[in-house]
Each structure stands twice: as C-alpha cells, then as structure tokens.
Amino acid sequence: MKGERIGEGRTAEIFAWGDGQVLKLYYSGFPRQSPEDELARVQAVRAAGIHTPAALDVITLDDRYGVLFERVRGRMMWEVIQAQPLQLRTFIQLFATLHADLHQKVSRELPSRHNKLRQDIAAIAEMPEQIKTTLLAHLDKLPEGEAVCHGDFHPGNIMLTPEGPVIIDWVDGTQGPPLSDVARSSIIMRTVRPGDNLGERLLLAFIIALSRRIYLKQYRKLRPLTTTDLLAWELPVAAARLSEGLPPDETERLITFVRTHLKFP
C-alpha cells in the first residue's frame, strides 16, 4: 500500500514509501513506458554527475505505473522565494548558476532535444499547419548539441536541502544545445501566471518577471547568451509548450507570442 501523499503534479502523484523512499505514481492512462523512460533519464543524468535523487525501480500499483526514488528532504526553491521575497535575487542567481553548471554536463544516453521539440510541435492542435511547417523549418536551422537539458527547469523543480540544491523531475530530460533549455525557462517566466486571486496573480507576475531578468543576466555572465539567439529558440520552445494541455489564458499568451514573432496575423 502507498503511504501519505506528499505532492502532485501534471503527470503524477508523489507518495511516501517505506524507509527513505518516495513513489512517483503516474496517473491512470499513462503507459508503463513513461516511468521506464523517466528511470532511464535519471540514471543517465546521475551518470553525467548531476545531483538528483536516485531512481530505484519501476513498479505497478492499482493498475498505475510509477517510479520509486530515494527520498530527499528539503524545500522547493519556489516555496522559499515566496516565503522570503527579499532574498529573490540571491535565489534566482543560484538558480541561474545551477542551470549554467548543468549545461557543462554531457550525456549521449538521453534522447534528442530537437526530436522532442519536433514531436511536440507536430502534436499541437491550436496551430494551423502552415505555422507548424514554418516552425519546423525554423527548428531545422538551429544547432544540435549534447549538453544535458532538463526540459522544465524552474524553481519548482529545485529542492534546497542541507546537502545543497537538488534538481528533480527529469521526465523531459534530453541532450541538446543549452540555449534550447534556457529558452524553455525563459518562456515559462514570460507566460505563466500562478495565483488564486487577482492580487496574488499580480504580485507573482511581478516576481516572475523580475526573476526572468535576474536569471538571464546571471546566466549571461556564465555562458554565451545573446538576445537574438535566445529568441530563435524561444519560438519553437513556446510552440512546443502548447502540446501540454495548459490553461486557456497561458495558451493564448503562447499563441500570441509565436504569431507575433513569426509575423503571422
């Protein structure tokens, strides 16, 4: 039997499990291949020297599939930022430094970032075929790479522990050019609007916008980054994000971003 539920996300619930372990249990409908792919990705990034909880096994429970991980105790960076907003710059500079350090690592065991973006763009329901064709042609002109890319790097996937920061949730881990991964983080900060009421949404929107500026400035100090190159990657990355079943308001912001920069009416 699974233990206490301690978290949930877009694809799975997290449960305490035994002594020093957690179970990431995918929702019903996900195939066994999903946790098997995640386990392989985690093993690859750990082999590349990245600090992330060990993935131990794939298990079946109540006709659902999950990955068993070692349990790491700490607080999510995003939770700490909201509790200590005056320390925002410090935390976001750490976040950017972690991302730049991650991009020093190489793994040829991970799937291709280009292929993942192509698949996601092809699956978009909200875009006309003409725009998707243009986006795929644009993507084909961008460079390949072998750097480890997280695929969803944001402060909600960084755990702050007594032993140091830990990067979690490698379900979208790939190998590719670092700027494709920076573009993903940038696009999330451009378009996400969390919060339960207008006042909270406005405050968090301000914090996120400021975080994006701090993040890009700090990353630029550590690794090559130009506004032109970033925008070149933001286009396919923003479009690919539309395949994720996002809230209508965020979907509309992403569509507007893509159409505007591609100069489509």
C-alpha positions as CSV (number, residue, x, y, z in Angstrom):
1,M,0.0,0.0,0.0
2,K,1.2,3.5,-0.7
3,G,1.9,5.9,2.1
4,E,0.9,9.5,2.7
5,R,0.5,11.6,-0.4
6,I,3.2,14.4,-0.2
7,G,2.8,16.1,-3.6
8,E,1.2,16.1,-7.0
9,G,2.0,17.4,-10.5
10,R,0.8,17.4,-14.1
11,T,1.6,13.8,-14.7
12,A,1.8,12.1,-11.3
13,E,1.2,12.0,-7.5
14,I,4.1,11.6,-5.0
15,F,3.7,9.3,-2.0
16,A,6.0,8.5,0.9
17,W,7.1,4.9,0.5
18,G,8.9,2.7,3.0
19,D,12.1,3.9,4.7
20,G,13.8,6.8,2.9
21,Q,11.9,6.4,-0.4
22,V,9.1,8.1,-2.4
23,L,6.9,6.8,-5.1
24,K,6.1,8.9,-8.1
25,L,2.9,7.3,-9.3
26,Y,1.7,8.3,-12.8
27,Y,-2.0,9.0,-13.3
28,S,-4.2,6.3,-14.8
29,G,-3.8,6.2,-18.6
30,F,-0.1,6.7,-18.7
31,P,1.7,3.6,-20.2
32,R,4.4,1.7,-18.4
33,Q,6.9,3.2,-20.9
34,S,6.5,6.6,-19.2
35,P,8.1,5.7,-15.9
36,E,10.6,3.4,-17.6
37,D,11.7,6.3,-19.8
38,E,12.0,8.6,-16.7
39,L,14.0,6.0,-14.8
40,A,16.5,5.7,-17.8
41,R,16.8,9.5,-18.0
42,V,17.5,9.8,-14.2
43,Q,20.2,7.1,-14.5
44,A,21.7,9.0,-17.4
45,V,21.9,12.3,-15.7
46,R,23.3,10.8,-12.5
47,A,26.0,9.1,-14.6
48,A,26.8,12.6,-16.0
49,G,27.4,13.8,-12.5
50,I,24.2,15.7,-11.7
51,H,22.8,15.8,-8.2
52,T,19.4,14.3,-8.4
53,P,17.6,11.6,-6.3
54,A,18.4,8.0,-7.5
55,A,15.6,6.3,-9.4
56,L,15.4,2.7,-8.0
57,D,12.7,0.8,-9.8
58,V,9.5,0.9,-11.9
59,I,6.5,-0.6,-10.0
60,T,2.8,-1.3,-10.7
61,L,0.2,-0.3,-8.2
62,D,-3.6,-0.2,-8.6
63,D,-3.2,-0.5,-12.4
64,R,-1.0,2.5,-12.4
65,Y,2.8,2.7,-13.1
66,G,5.3,4.6,-11.0
67,V,9.0,5.2,-10.3
68,L,10.5,4.5,-6.9
69,F,13.0,7.2,-5.8
70,E,15.3,7.7,-2.9
71,R,13.7,10.4,-0.6
72,V,15.5,13.7,-0.4
73,R,14.3,16.2,2.3
74,G,14.2,19.9,1.8
75,R,12.0,22.7,0.4
76,M,11.3,23.7,-3.1
77,M,13.1,26.9,-4.2
78,W,9.8,28.4,-5.4
79,E,8.2,28.0,-1.9
80,V,11.3,29.6,-0.3
81,I,11.2,32.5,-2.7
82,Q,7.6,33.2,-1.8
83,A,8.3,33.0,1.9
84,Q,11.4,35.2,1.6
85,P,10.8,37.6,-1.3
86,L,13.5,40.0,-0.2
87,Q,16.0,37.2,-1.0
88,L,14.7,36.8,-4.6
89,R,18.0,38.0,-6.3
90,T,20.1,35.6,-4.2
91,F,17.9,32.6,-5.0
92,I,17.5,33.4,-8.7
93,Q,21.2,33.9,-9.2
94,L,21.7,30.5,-7.6
95,F,19.0,29.1,-9.9
96,A,20.8,30.5,-13.0
97,T,24.2,29.3,-11.8
98,L,22.8,25.8,-11.3
99,H,21.4,25.9,-14.9
100,A,24.7,27.0,-16.3
101,D,26.6,24.3,-14.4
102,L,24.1,21.7,-15.6
103,H,24.9,22.7,-19.2
104,Q,28.5,21.9,-18.7
105,K,27.5,18.2,-18.4
106,V,27.2,16.0,-21.5
107,S,25.1,12.8,-21.9
108,R,24.8,10.8,-25.2
109,E,22.3,8.5,-23.4
110,L,19.5,11.0,-23.4
111,P,17.0,11.4,-26.2
112,S,17.5,14.3,-28.7
113,R,16.1,17.8,-27.7
114,H,15.4,18.5,-31.4
115,N,13.4,15.3,-31.8
116,K,11.3,16.1,-28.7
117,L,10.5,19.6,-29.9
118,R,9.6,18.3,-33.4
119,Q,7.2,15.7,-31.8
120,D,5.6,18.3,-29.6
121,I,5.1,20.9,-32.4
122,A,3.6,18.3,-34.7
123,A,1.1,17.4,-31.9
124,I,-0.2,21.0,-31.4
125,A,-4.0,21.2,-32.0
126,E,-4.2,25.0,-31.7
127,M,-1.8,26.0,-34.6
128,P,-2.6,25.9,-38.3
129,E,-0.4,23.5,-40.4
130,Q,1.2,26.5,-42.2
131,I,2.6,27.8,-38.9
132,K,3.7,24.4,-37.7
133,T,5.6,23.9,-41.0
134,T,7.3,27.3,-40.6
135,L,8.3,26.4,-37.1
136,L,9.7,23.0,-38.0
137,A,11.7,24.6,-40.8
138,H,13.0,27.2,-38.4
139,L,13.9,24.5,-35.9
140,D,15.8,22.5,-38.5
141,K,18.2,25.6,-38.9
142,L,19.1,25.6,-35.2
143,P,22.1,23.7,-33.9
144,E,22.1,20.3,-32.3
145,G,24.0,19.6,-29.1
146,E,25.0,17.0,-26.5
147,A,24.6,19.1,-23.3
148,V,22.2,17.8,-20.6
149,C,18.9,19.7,-20.9
150,H,16.4,19.4,-18.1
151,G,13.4,20.4,-20.3
152,D,11.4,22.0,-17.5
153,F,14.0,23.9,-15.4
154,H,12.2,26.3,-13.0
155,P,12.3,27.0,-9.2
156,G,9.6,24.5,-8.6
157,N,11.9,21.7,-9.7
158,I,14.8,22.7,-7.5
159,M,14.9,21.3,-3.9
160,L,17.0,23.1,-1.4
161,T,18.4,20.6,1.1
162,P,21.0,20.7,3.9
163,E,23.4,19.0,1.5
164,G,22.8,21.5,-1.3
165,P,20.4,22.1,-4.2
166,V,18.9,19.0,-5.9
167,I,17.4,19.0,-9.3
168,I,14.2,16.9,-9.6
169,D,11.7,15.8,-12.3
170,W,13.6,14.6,-15.3
171,V,10.6,13.4,-17.3
172,D,11.6,15.8,-20.2
173,G,15.4,15.4,-19.9
174,T,17.2,15.4,-23.2
175,Q,20.6,16.1,-24.8
176,G,20.8,19.3,-26.9
177,P,22.0,22.8,-27.1
178,P,22.0,24.7,-23.8
179,L,20.1,27.7,-25.3
180,S,17.1,25.4,-26.0
181,D,16.9,24.7,-22.3
182,V,17.3,28.4,-21.3
183,A,14.6,29.3,-23.8
184,R,12.2,26.9,-22.0
185,S,12.9,28.5,-18.6
186,S,12.5,32.0,-20.2
187,I,9.2,31.1,-21.9
188,I,7.8,29.8,-18.7
189,M,8.7,33.0,-16.9
190,R,7.2,35.0,-19.8
191,T,3.8,33.4,-19.8
192,V,2.9,31.6,-16.6
193,R,0.6,33.4,-14.3
194,P,0.0,31.5,-11.0
195,G,-2.2,32.7,-8.1
196,D,-5.7,32.2,-6.8
197,N,-6.9,35.8,-6.9
198,L,-6.1,39.0,-8.8
199,G,-3.9,40.5,-6.1
200,E,-1.8,37.3,-5.8
201,R,-1.6,36.9,-9.5
202,L,-0.3,40.5,-10.0
203,L,2.3,40.1,-7.2
204,L,3.5,36.7,-8.5
205,A,3.6,38.0,-12.1
206,F,5.9,40.9,-10.9
207,I,8.1,38.4,-9.0
208,I,8.4,36.1,-12.0
209,A,9.1,38.9,-14.5
210,L,11.8,40.2,-12.2
211,S,13.2,36.7,-11.8
212,R,13.5,36.3,-15.5
213,R,15.6,39.4,-15.8
214,I,17.9,38.3,-12.9
215,Y,18.1,34.8,-14.3
216,L,19.1,35.8,-17.9
217,K,21.6,38.4,-16.6
218,Q,23.3,35.9,-14.3
219,Y,23.3,33.1,-16.9
220,R,24.8,35.5,-19.4
221,K,27.8,36.1,-17.0
222,L,28.5,32.4,-17.0
223,R,27.7,31.1,-20.5
224,P,27.2,32.6,-24.0
225,L,23.8,34.1,-24.5
226,T,22.5,36.8,-26.9
227,T,19.0,38.1,-27.2
228,T,18.9,37.1,-30.9
229,D,19.9,33.5,-30.2
230,L,17.5,33.2,-27.3
231,L,14.6,34.4,-29.3
232,A,15.5,32.0,-32.1
233,W,15.0,29.1,-29.6
234,E,12.0,30.7,-27.8
235,L,9.9,30.4,-30.9
236,P,9.9,26.5,-31.2
237,V,10.0,26.1,-27.5
238,A,7.0,28.3,-26.9
239,A,5.1,26.4,-29.7
240,A,6.0,23.0,-28.3
241,R,4.7,24.0,-24.9
242,L,1.2,24.3,-26.4
243,S,1.1,20.5,-26.6
244,E,1.0,20.3,-22.8
245,G,-2.7,21.0,-22.1
246,L,-2.1,24.4,-20.5
247,P,-4.8,26.7,-19.0
248,P,-6.6,28.8,-21.7
249,D,-5.0,32.1,-20.7
250,E,-1.5,30.8,-20.9
251,T,-2.3,29.0,-24.2
252,E,-3.4,32.3,-25.6
253,R,-0.3,34.1,-24.5
254,L,1.9,31.5,-26.1
255,I,-0.1,31.6,-29.4
256,T,0.2,35.4,-29.5
257,F,4.0,35.2,-28.8
258,V,4.5,32.7,-31.6
259,R,2.3,34.5,-34.2
260,T,3.8,37.9,-33.4
261,H,7.4,36.9,-33.8
262,L,6.7,34.8,-36.9
263,K,4.7,37.8,-38.2
264,F,1.6,35.7,-38.8
265,P,-1.8,37.6,-38.5
